Amino acid sequence: MWAGQYFALLAMAARPLTTDGPVVPKGLSTFAVMTRNSGQDEAGNGFYRNEKIKEANRIADGKLAAPVVWCDEPGCKEDFVVTRSAWTAAVLAGFAVG
């Protein structure tokens, strides 16, 4: 899964940057597993979460599956899907994804 994401990101990076970006194919469930905090104050963290939800829902073409799972353990930074891969895999297994 990580390799697929890596090569998809490489392909996306080669294209011009747009604000409309990719949208998942119709009929495909899209789950959000994200870090809860941006490392700022609580107001900044709230703004960060709200913007991440909006972007995830846009990518899901308005059909973001519930629940959104937030990584809020110590050390959950933007790279947590790799640095905490066992945690991420357990969450995805709970969705029966993989």
N, C-alpha and C positions, 0 to 999 in steps of 0.2 A: 504494500500500500504506500509506504513512504517513497519508494522508488518511483511509483506512478505519479505521485504528487510532485516529486522533484522534476521529472521530465516535463510534466504539464506546466510547471512554473517556468522552466527554461523556455518553453515554446511561447508562453504568454509574455515573457520578458522581451522576446525578440520582436513583438508587435508594438505598434505605437500605443502609448498610454491613453486610455479613454476613461470617462467616468461611468459609462454604462457597463463595461467589463463583462465577464462571463456569467452566464446563467446556467444552472444545471438543467439537463434534459427533462422534459415533462414526464411525470409519472415516477420520478426517482426521489425517494425520501432523502431529505437533507437535514442532518442533525448538527447542532452547534456545541462544540466542546471548546471553551475559551478560558483564558485567565481572567480572574475577577477584577484585579486591580492594575492600574497603570503605574503604580509607584508614587502617585501624587497624593494630595489630600482627598478627603472623602468626596468633596464636590467634584474634583477632577476624575476620581474613580467612577462616580455615577455618570458623568458625561461620557467617559470612555466606554462603559458598559452599554449605554444607550446607543452610541454610535456603532459599536460592534454588532448589536442586535439588528439595527437597521441595515447594515451592510450584509450580514448573514441572511437576512430575510430577502434582500434584493437579489443576492446570488441564488437563493432558493426560489426565485420568481414568485415571491409572496406566499410561499407554502412551507415555511420553516417548520419542521417537525418538533414537537414538544417531547420531553422537556429540554430546555437549554441547560447544559451542565457546565458549571463554573469550577475551575481549579482555583481554590483559595488557600491551599496549603502553603506553608513557607517554601519559598523557592519557585513558586509558579510564576515564571516570567513568560514572555512571548515564545520562548523556545521549549516550553514544557512538554510539548507533544513528542519531542525527541529526548530531552533530558529526563523526563519522567514517563518513558514509553510504556512501562508496565502499568502505570496508573491509567494512561490513555487507552491502552489495549483493553483493560478491564471495563472501562466505561463503554467502549465500542462493543464489547462482547455483551454488555447489558442491553444494547440496542439490537443484538443479533446481527451485527454488521461485521463483515470481514471474510 
